[in-house]
């Protein structure tokens, strides 16, 4: 049983549009940088080892920044942190370029430092943007705003690499790096100031204590703990299959990257469809619907067992894309409405820290597991896990509505 708002969507206000532009700019910069570094590696300016280390260093910076940004956002307000994170991201680009232009160990160190710094900027802006949305948008329009942000993420993941590829081919890698720096500056200065919210003095404690407050707040919401655990497991298993095993399966089935390209495109189209659907759809059992959507990712590993019939993985990836946004939009909306404003950024940082922070473990283990137990066994196991774990989460109290008050 669900409700569909039959009224046309309200036109985005100027503050909301500015927020969307800033978030989109940070997303474009985030997706574009690894692609530019990959092009640089193809040119021979940096080695594949340096590329891997740079991306790993960026992840380290991201994981360091996320919990700290959550604390500082709750202390000082999200607008300041968005401003700082944008400038940090912009400053990282000349450091990276200096590392690529130099020679010897000093240049390599500069490259890694720049990668860590850009990771800090990326990690800092995530919880800050999440906390800024309810300061700009009324409660009635939160779900539509979160859906718009999700559409931004999906579009930038496609447009970012394509746009930077065009810029690189037309004007060179220098122009591409300048574009990324400008995007970070846009992310810093374009978003509006939110409603002035009081920051209680009790927050001025040591960092560990403030982080533990977020943990305690999360524990007050069983639906959040269950949903975060489920999302982390799905990312560490299902997403790892697509990242590690699909390239080899694509090579085997199509003799190249055709299957990989088709499934990635199907996923993005499905995610866009799901995000647009979520702008209007208000399911009564919001939590159960979201978890059911997340479980659709289990179809992806199982469909790869029949990859010779490409229609099956393409359809599975499309449905998984729809499902991930059916989960994401209500999830972010519930976090923003159920968590107190003075703790929202810190709890959001837990979300990013666990769901993204543990993903590398799944990526690292996927190939050894496939070598030990066989690829099909890993696909079946991952599919079953992704299908069933959200069902288990539905048994947790308060998960039905993603709310402790219903």
Helices and strands as residue ranges (DSSP letters): E 2-4, H 14-43, H 48-76, H 78-101, H 104-136, G 139-141, H 142-171, H 173-189, G 201-203, H 207-219, H 222-234, I 235-239, H 240-244, H 246-254, H 258-278, E 281-283, H 286-295, H 298-303, G 304-306, H 310-338, G 341-343, H 344-357, H 359-373, H 375-393
